[in-house]
Amino acid sequence: MKEDIEDKNKINEQEESVNNQEAEAVDIDDVNEATDASSESENLKDELDKALKENESVKKEYLFLMAEFDNFKKRTLKEKSEILKNGAESTLKGLLPIVDDFERGLDAIKDSSDVEAVKAGMELIYNKLIKYLSANGVKAIESNGKDFDPDYHEAIAMVPTPDEKAKGKVIDTVEKGYTLNDKVIRHAKVAVGQ
């Protein structure tokens, strides 16, 4: 019996030893799980910090780009207003020599009694002006004898005509029309056959 008790005690001790080992194993697993959870928590925290820093960087870059775009818009508007303000400068500079010619012609008329010379001078200045306008894309609209076209002509009178071929055609041009690079800048004022 004593042996039985000793055997039971040994068995109990062995069971207790096994239970302690299992408990220790469980504790190690718990420690491992806790360590894994802790490292996962640290990894998530690191990722969050990284994402926040990246978000801040993207936000700064966005604000910089918005400021740069705003500056671009302001600069473009300023340049456009300067172009509109001074756009006619080169055209007007080209007209100044023609104005000089007119002034010299007017001075010459005072001392001249030769009408033909004055007429020839005026024709030279006129031809110079027409040549300059043509070089800058301004062309007169040919009207007389052409079909009436509301895109180019403005009818100011309807003239009865006995000739059937003249109906719907421009009979007379009261005021010339002009185009600038094929865009009408002034319609020709015309009388149309009816």
Backbone as JSON, one array per atom type, in Angstrom:
{
  "sequence": "MKEDIEDKNKINEQEESVNNQEAEAVDIDDVNEATDASSESENLKDELDKALKENESVKKEYLFLMAEFDNFKKRTLKEKSEILKNGAESTLKGLLPIVDDFERGLDAIKDSSDVEAVKAGMELIYNKLIKYLSANGVKAIESNGKDFDPDYHEAIAMVPTPDEKAKGKVIDTVEKGYTLNDKVIRHAKVAVGQ",
  "N": [[0.79, -1.15, 0.0], [1.85, 1.21, 0.78], [3.56, 1.4, -1.24], [1.81, 1.71, -3.31], [0.79, 4.18, -2.71], [3.04, 5.66, -2.93], [3.51, 5.25, -5.61], [1.25, 6.49, -6.65], [1.73, 9.04, -5.82], [4.01, 9.57, -7.27], [2.94, 9.39, -9.8], [1.14, 11.47, -9.66], [2.92, 13.54, -9.29], [4.24, 13.39, -11.7], [2.12, 13.93, -13.42], [1.56, 16.51, -12.57], [3.93, 17.71, -13.27], [3.81, 17.43, -16.04], [1.53, 18.97, -16.5], [2.46, 21.44, -15.6], [4.47, 21.83, -17.48], [2.89, 22.01, -19.79], [1.43, 24.24, -19.1], [3.49, 26.07, -19.01], [4.19, 25.94, -21.7], [1.86, 26.94, -22.83], [1.94, 29.47, -21.72], [4.25, 30.41, -23.02], [3.32, 30.37, -25.66], [1.3, 32.29, -25.33], [2.91, 34.46, -24.72], [4.37, 34.59, -27.09], [2.25, 35.17, -28.84], [1.43, 37.61, -27.77], [3.74, 39.04, -28.2], [3.81, 38.93, -30.99], [1.45, 40.35, -31.51], [2.12, 42.8, -30.43], [4.32, 43.52, -32.06], [2.98, 43.62, -34.46], [1.24, 45.7, -33.95], [3.11, 47.75, -33.64], [4.11, 47.75, -36.25], [1.81, 48.55, -37.67], [1.5, 51.06, -36.55], [3.86, 52.27, -37.46], [3.35, 52.18, -40.23], [1.1, 53.84, -40.32], [2.23, 56.28, -39.45], [4.0, 56.67, -41.57], [2.17, 56.89, -43.7], [0.83, 59.22, -42.89], [2.92, 61.1, -43.05], [3.44, 60.94, -45.79], [0.99, 61.84, -46.77], [1.03, 64.48, -45.83], [3.18, 65.43, -47.3], [2.19, 65.19, -49.93], [0.06, 66.94, -49.72], [1.41, 69.39, -49.32], [2.73, 69.55, -51.78], [0.52, 69.72, -53.49], [-0.58, 72.2, -52.67], [1.53, 73.86, -53.4], [1.51, 73.49, -56.2], [-1.03, 74.55, -56.78], [-0.63, 77.23, -56.06], [1.36, 77.89, -57.91], [-0.07, 77.54, -60.3], [-2.0, 79.54, -59.98], [-0.35, 81.8, -60.06], [0.54, 81.52, -62.71], [-1.89, 81.92, -64.1], [-2.41, 84.61, -63.43], [-0.15, 85.86, -64.54], [-0.5, 85.23, -67.26], [-2.94, 86.55, -67.81], [-2.09, 89.17, -67.43], [-0.15, 89.41, -69.46], [-1.81, 89.04, -71.68], [-3.49, 91.27, -71.5], [-1.58, 93.26, -71.93], [-0.85, 92.67, -74.56], [-3.27, 93.2, -75.88], [-3.49, 95.89, -75.28], [-1.22, 97.03, -76.48], [-1.21, 95.94, -78.98], [-1.78, 97.03, -81.49], [0.36, 98.55, -82.03], [2.57, 98.01, -83.82], [1.23, 98.09, -86.26], [0.29, 100.7, -86.35], [2.73, 102.06, -86.3], [3.62, 101.48, -88.85], [1.9, 103.03, -90.33], [2.7, 105.61, -89.89], [4.81, 106.63, -91.66], [3.24, 107.08, -93.92], [1.48, 109.03, -93.05], [3.36, 111.03, -92.71], [4.0, 111.46, -95.43], [1.55, 112.5, -96.33], [1.5, 114.9, -94.89], [3.73, 116.23, -95.99], [2.75, 116.45, -98.58], [0.53, 118.12, -98.18], [1.86, 120.43, -97.39], [3.19, 120.98, -99.76], [1.07, 121.58, -101.46], [0.3, 124.14, -100.73], [2.18, 125.84, -101.89], [2.05, 125.19, -104.52], [0.72, 125.49, -107.79], [0.1, 123.74, -109.66], [-2.17, 121.54, -110.53], [-2.2, 118.93, -111.53], [0.22, 117.88, -110.6], [-0.27, 117.83, -107.86], [-2.41, 116.06, -107.81], [-1.13, 113.73, -108.76], [0.67, 113.32, -106.69], [-1.07, 112.81, -104.53], [-2.21, 110.42, -105.46], [0.01, 108.75, -105.39], [0.49, 108.62, -102.63], [-1.95, 107.48, -101.82], [-1.8, 104.98, -103.14], [0.4, 103.93, -101.8], [-0.65, 103.67, -99.24], [-2.74, 101.78, -99.71], [-1.19, 99.61, -100.52], [0.22, 99.11, -98.16], [-1.91, 98.4, -96.44], [-2.81, 96.11, -97.74], [-0.55, 94.48, -97.43], [-0.79, 93.97, -94.76], [-2.95, 92.31, -94.61], [-5.43, 93.44, -95.19], [-8.07, 93.76, -97.39], [-9.96, 95.09, -100.12], [-13.45, 94.62, -100.71], [-14.7, 93.38, -103.62], [-17.43, 94.56, -105.43], [-19.25, 95.76, -107.41], [-21.35, 94.66, -110.0], [-21.32, 92.06, -109.1], [-23.01, 89.18, -107.65], [-25.47, 89.79, -105.13], [-24.41, 89.34, -101.85], [-25.15, 88.63, -98.65], [-23.25, 88.12, -96.71], [-21.1, 89.68, -97.31], [-22.07, 92.09, -98.24], [-24.07, 95.01, -97.61], [-27.25, 95.91, -98.15], [-28.4, 99.01, -99.07], [-30.12, 100.22, -100.7], [-32.69, 99.48, -103.08], [-32.71, 99.14, -106.45], [-34.72, 99.68, -109.23], [-34.46, 97.81, -112.21], [-34.38, 97.44, -115.75], [-33.14, 95.34, -116.99], [-33.04, 91.91, -116.89], [-30.86, 90.35, -116.17], [-29.47, 91.89, -114.36], [-30.87, 91.83, -112.03], [-30.8, 91.2, -108.58], [-28.15, 91.63, -108.47], [-25.25, 93.62, -107.6], [-25.54, 96.96, -108.18], [-24.44, 99.47, -107.66], [-21.76, 100.68, -105.63], [-21.81, 102.23, -102.64], [-20.25, 102.59, -100.38], [-17.12, 101.23, -99.84], [-16.38, 97.86, -98.84], [-14.39, 95.94, -96.5], [-12.05, 93.28, -95.87], [-10.26, 91.54, -93.35], [-7.72, 89.41, -93.34], [-9.46, 87.53, -94.58], [-11.75, 87.84, -93.05], [-14.68, 89.64, -92.61], [-14.46, 93.02, -91.97], [-15.72, 95.34, -92.44], [-18.78, 95.73, -93.96], [-19.68, 96.04, -97.38], [-21.49, 98.8, -98.52], [-24.2, 98.81, -100.55], [-26.13, 99.29, -103.62], [-28.76, 97.42, -104.85], [-29.89, 95.61, -107.69], [-33.32, 95.36, -108.76]],
  "CA": [[0.0, 0.0, 0.0], [2.78, 2.29, 0.8], [4.06, 1.5, -2.6], [0.73, 2.24, -4.13], [0.69, 5.61, -2.42], [4.21, 6.27, -3.54], [3.28, 5.24, -7.06], [0.26, 7.51, -6.95], [2.39, 10.33, -5.65], [4.89, 9.76, -8.43], [2.07, 9.66, -10.96], [0.62, 12.82, -9.47], [4.03, 14.45, -9.55], [4.48, 13.4, -13.15], [1.0, 14.66, -14.05], [1.76, 17.9, -12.24], [5.05, 18.16, -14.08], [3.3, 17.57, -17.4], [0.61, 20.13, -16.5], [3.31, 22.63, -15.5], [5.11, 22.01, -18.78], [1.84, 22.48, -20.7], [1.13, 25.61, -18.71], [4.61, 26.87, -19.48], [4.07, 26.0, -23.16], [0.76, 27.87, -23.1], [2.45, 30.8, -21.41], [5.17, 30.78, -24.1], [2.45, 30.72, -26.79], [0.69, 33.59, -25.02], [3.97, 35.46, -24.84], [4.63, 34.74, -28.53], [1.1, 35.88, -29.42], [1.5, 38.99, -27.29], [4.86, 39.65, -28.9], [3.35, 39.13, -32.37], [0.46, 41.44, -31.51], [2.86, 44.03, -30.16], [5.09, 43.89, -33.25], [2.01, 44.0, -35.49], [0.78, 47.02, -33.55], [4.19, 48.67, -33.99], [4.14, 47.84, -37.72], [0.67, 49.37, -38.08], [1.8, 52.43, -36.14], [4.86, 52.76, -38.4], [2.67, 52.41, -41.51], [0.26, 55.03, -40.15], [3.12, 57.44, -39.46], [4.49, 56.82, -42.95], [1.05, 57.4, -44.51], [0.59, 60.62, -42.51], [4.0, 61.91, -43.62], [3.23, 60.99, -47.24], [-0.18, 62.7, -46.97], [1.48, 65.85, -45.62], [4.02, 65.77, -48.45], [1.29, 65.36, -51.09], [-0.71, 68.17, -49.46], [2.29, 70.52, -49.59], [2.94, 69.6, -53.23], [-0.74, 70.21, -54.07], [-0.67, 73.65, -52.41], [2.55, 74.5, -54.24], [1.01, 73.5, -57.58], [-2.14, 75.5, -56.87], [-0.05, 78.58, -56.05], [2.04, 78.06, -59.19], [-1.11, 77.72, -61.32], [-2.59, 80.87, -59.77], [0.63, 82.76, -60.6], [0.49, 81.37, -64.16], [-3.1, 82.59, -64.57], [-2.24, 86.07, -63.3], [0.85, 86.28, -65.52], [-1.12, 85.12, -68.58], [-3.91, 87.65, -67.96], [-1.33, 90.42, -67.58], [0.43, 89.42, -70.81], [-2.9, 89.21, -72.65], [-3.92, 92.68, -71.48], [-0.52, 94.03, -72.58], [-0.96, 92.44, -76.01], [-4.44, 93.96, -76.37], [-3.22, 97.32, -75.13], [-0.18, 97.47, -77.4], [-1.24, 95.09, -80.17], [-1.84, 97.81, -82.72], [1.55, 99.4, -82.1], [3.34, 97.82, -85.06], [0.4, 98.56, -87.38], [0.29, 102.17, -86.34], [4.07, 102.5, -86.69], [3.69, 101.39, -90.31], [1.1, 104.12, -90.93], [3.34, 106.92, -89.66], [5.43, 107.19, -92.88], [2.19, 107.53, -94.85], [1.05, 110.32, -92.5], [4.42, 111.99, -93.07], [3.82, 111.78, -96.85], [0.39, 113.4, -96.43], [1.89, 116.22, -94.38], [4.57, 116.85, -97.02], [1.86, 116.78, -99.7], [-0.25, 119.31, -97.81], [2.78, 121.57, -97.45], [3.48, 121.25, -101.18], [-0.13, 122.17, -102.09], [0.26, 125.56, -100.42], [3.06, 126.58, -102.8], [1.92, 124.7, -105.89], [-0.48, 125.84, -108.56], [-0.03, 122.66, -110.64], [-3.18, 120.59, -110.06], [-1.79, 117.58, -111.95], [1.28, 117.43, -109.7], [-0.93, 117.54, -106.58], [-3.18, 114.83, -108.03], [-0.18, 112.62, -108.86], [1.19, 113.11, -105.33], [-2.13, 112.16, -103.75], [-2.34, 109.04, -105.95], [1.17, 108.0, -104.86], [0.25, 108.37, -101.2], [-3.07, 106.53, -101.76], [-1.29, 103.66, -103.53], [1.27, 103.47, -100.71], [-1.55, 103.25, -98.16], [-3.41, 100.54, -100.12], [-0.17, 98.57, -100.51], [0.48, 98.8, -96.75], [-3.07, 97.67, -95.92], [-2.78, 94.78, -98.36], [0.54, 93.72, -96.8], [-1.26, 93.6, -93.42], [-4.11, 91.42, -94.71], [-6.68, 94.16, -95.45], [-8.39, 93.78, -98.82], [-11.27, 95.64, -100.45], [-14.43, 93.66, -101.24], [-15.18, 93.76, -104.96], [-18.88, 94.48, -105.36], [-20.01, 96.13, -108.61], [-21.58, 93.6, -110.98], [-21.34, 90.75, -108.42], [-24.27, 88.8, -107.0], [-25.58, 90.29, -103.77], [-24.08, 88.33, -100.84], [-25.3, 89.29, -97.35], [-22.05, 87.93, -95.89], [-20.13, 90.72, -97.67], [-22.74, 93.33, -98.65], [-25.21, 95.54, -96.87], [-28.09, 96.61, -99.12], [-28.97, 100.25, -98.54], [-31.14, 100.65, -101.66], [-33.1, 98.55, -104.14], [-32.86, 99.96, -107.66], [-35.4, 98.95, -110.31], [-33.64, 97.7, -113.42], [-35.12, 96.77, -116.81], [-32.37, 94.18, -117.42], [-33.27, 90.75, -116.03], [-29.58, 89.83, -115.69], [-28.99, 92.77, -113.3], [-31.65, 91.63, -110.81], [-30.06, 90.46, -107.55], [-26.73, 91.97, -108.58], [-24.88, 94.92, -107.06], [-25.54, 97.97, -109.23], [-23.52, 100.55, -107.3], [-21.17, 100.58, -104.29], [-21.81, 103.54, -102.0], [-19.1, 102.59, -99.5], [-16.38, 99.97, -99.98], [-16.24, 96.97, -97.7], [-13.03, 95.42, -96.36], [-11.81, 92.08, -95.08], [-8.95, 91.4, -92.71], [-7.43, 87.97, -93.34], [-10.69, 86.86, -95.02], [-12.86, 88.11, -92.13], [-15.25, 90.95, -92.94], [-14.36, 94.03, -90.9], [-16.74, 96.32, -92.79], [-19.58, 95.3, -95.1], [-19.83, 97.04, -98.45], [-22.84, 99.35, -98.62], [-24.45, 98.72, -101.98], [-27.48, 99.35, -104.18], [-28.99, 96.13, -105.49], [-30.91, 95.62, -108.77], [-34.57, 94.69, -108.4]],
  "C": [[0.86, 1.25, 0.0], [3.33, 2.49, -0.59], [3.02, 2.08, -3.52], [0.63, 3.76, -3.93], [1.88, 6.32, -3.06], [4.06, 6.32, -5.04], [2.29, 6.34, -7.45], [0.89, 8.91, -6.84], [3.3, 10.63, -6.83], [4.07, 10.1, -9.66], [1.55, 11.08, -10.85], [1.71, 13.86, -9.76], [4.31, 14.54, -11.04], [3.38, 14.17, -13.88], [1.16, 16.16, -13.81], [2.89, 18.49, -13.07], [4.62, 18.39, -15.52], [2.4, 18.79, -17.5], [1.41, 21.43, -16.43], [4.0, 22.92, -16.84], [4.11, 22.53, -19.81], [1.51, 23.94, -20.4], [2.25, 26.54, -19.17], [4.56, 27.03, -20.99], [2.97, 26.98, -23.55], [1.23, 29.29, -22.83], [3.4, 31.29, -22.49], [4.38, 31.17, -25.33], [1.79, 32.07, -26.57], [1.69, 34.72, -25.17], [4.28, 35.7, -26.32], [3.5, 35.52, -29.2], [1.12, 37.36, -29.02], [2.62, 39.74, -28.01], [4.49, 39.94, -30.36], [2.37, 40.29, -32.45], [1.15, 42.79, -31.3], [3.65, 44.48, -31.39], [4.15, 44.29, -34.39], [1.47, 45.4, -35.21], [1.84, 48.08, -33.91], [4.29, 48.85, -35.51], [3.01, 48.73, -38.23], [0.91, 50.84, -37.73], [2.82, 53.05, -37.09], [4.23, 53.07, -39.76], [1.8, 53.65, -41.45], [1.11, 56.29, -40.17], [3.63, 57.73, -40.87], [3.4, 57.4, -43.85], [0.75, 58.86, -44.18], [1.66, 61.54, -43.09], [3.82, 62.05, -45.13], [2.05, 61.91, -47.58], [0.22, 64.17, -46.82], [2.33, 66.33, -46.8], [3.17, 66.04, -49.69], [0.49, 66.65, -50.94], [0.13, 69.4, -49.76], [2.52, 70.68, -51.1], [1.71, 70.14, -53.94], [-0.86, 71.72, -53.88], [0.34, 74.42, -53.25], [2.07, 74.6, -55.69], [-0.15, 74.47, -57.76], [-1.62, 76.94, -56.89], [0.63, 78.87, -57.38], [1.03, 78.29, -60.31], [-1.76, 79.09, -61.2], [-1.64, 81.95, -60.31], [0.64, 82.72, -62.12], [-0.72, 82.09, -64.74], [-2.94, 84.11, -64.53], [-1.26, 86.59, -64.35], [0.27, 86.27, -66.93], [-2.12, 86.24, -68.82], [-3.19, 88.98, -68.16], [-0.74, 90.52, -68.98], [-0.64, 89.66, -71.86], [-3.37, 90.66, -72.68], [-2.87, 93.58, -72.12], [-0.58, 93.88, -74.1], [-2.13, 93.24, -76.58], [-4.17, 95.46, -76.33], [-2.25, 97.82, -76.19], [-0.17, 96.7, -78.72], [-1.2, 95.86, -81.47], [-0.59, 98.65, -82.94], [2.3, 99.25, -83.42], [2.54, 98.29, -86.28], [0.43, 100.08, -87.47], [1.65, 102.74, -86.71], [4.22, 102.47, -88.21], [2.91, 102.49, -91.0], [1.79, 105.48, -90.8], [4.07, 107.46, -90.89], [4.4, 107.7, -93.89], [1.63, 108.87, -94.37], [2.08, 111.39, -92.83], [4.29, 112.42, -94.53], [2.65, 112.73, -97.04], [0.77, 114.81, -95.96], [2.78, 116.95, -95.39], [3.72, 117.27, -98.23], [1.03, 118.02, -99.41], [0.63, 120.56, -97.82], [3.05, 121.96, -98.91], [2.29, 121.9, -101.87], [-0.16, 123.68, -101.87], [1.05, 126.38, -101.44], [2.85, 126.22, -104.26], [0.62, 125.18, -106.53], [-0.75, 124.77, -109.61], [-0.94, 121.57, -110.06], [-2.77, 119.16, -110.39], [-0.7, 117.02, -111.02], [0.69, 117.05, -108.34], [-1.7, 116.23, -106.69], [-2.24, 113.63, -108.07], [0.4, 112.3, -107.47], [0.18, 112.38, -104.45], [-2.31, 110.69, -104.18], [-1.18, 108.18, -105.44], [0.96, 107.64, -103.38], [-0.87, 107.35, -101.03], [-2.58, 105.11, -102.08], [-0.38, 103.07, -102.45], [0.42, 102.95, -99.54], [-2.23, 101.92, -98.49], [-2.42, 99.37, -100.09], [0.13, 98.14, -99.06], [-0.68, 97.99, -96.16], [-3.09, 96.24, -96.45], [-1.7, 93.9, -97.72], [0.15, 93.27, -95.39], [-2.56, 92.81, -93.45], [-5.44, 92.1, -94.98], [-6.89, 94.23, -96.96], [-9.79, 94.34, -99.02], [-12.16, 94.54, -101.01], [-14.9, 94.18, -102.59], [-16.69, 93.54, -105.0], [-19.59, 94.71, -106.68], [-20.1, 94.97, -109.6], [-21.62, 92.2, -110.37], [-22.73, 90.47, -107.88], [-24.27, 89.35, -105.58], [-25.34, 89.14, -102.79], [-24.16, 89.0, -99.47], [-24.11, 89.09, -96.41], [-21.04, 89.05, -96.13], [-20.78, 92.08, -97.93], [-23.85, 93.7, -97.69], [-26.02, 96.36, -97.85], [-28.68, 97.85, -98.47], [-30.04, 100.8, -99.49], [-31.44, 99.53, -102.64], [-33.42, 99.42, -105.36], [-33.59, 99.15, -108.72], [-34.53, 98.95, -111.56], [-34.44, 96.96, -114.49], [-34.42, 95.47, -117.26], [-32.55, 93.04, -116.41], [-31.96, 90.21, -115.44], [-29.05, 90.65, -114.51], [-29.77, 92.59, -112.0], [-30.86, 90.75, -109.84], [-28.57, 90.73, -107.57], [-26.5, 93.36, -107.98], [-24.75, 95.89, -108.23], [-24.49, 99.05, -108.94], [-23.01, 100.31, -105.87], [-21.06, 101.98, -103.71], [-20.6, 103.67, -101.09], [-18.43, 101.21, -99.59], [-16.38, 99.17, -98.68], [-14.82, 96.42, -97.67], [-13.03, 94.13, -95.55], [-10.41, 92.15, -94.49], [-8.69, 89.92, -92.56], [-8.7, 87.15, -93.57], [-11.85, 86.98, -94.03], [-13.37, 89.51, -92.44], [-15.12, 91.88, -91.74], [-15.28, 95.21, -91.19], [-17.46, 95.84, -94.03], [-19.65, 96.43, -96.13], [-21.29, 97.49, -98.49], [-23.16, 99.51, -100.1], [-25.93, 98.95, -102.33], [-27.66, 98.1, -105.03], [-30.09, 96.25, -106.53], [-32.13, 94.81, -108.37], [-35.37, 94.36, -109.63]]
}
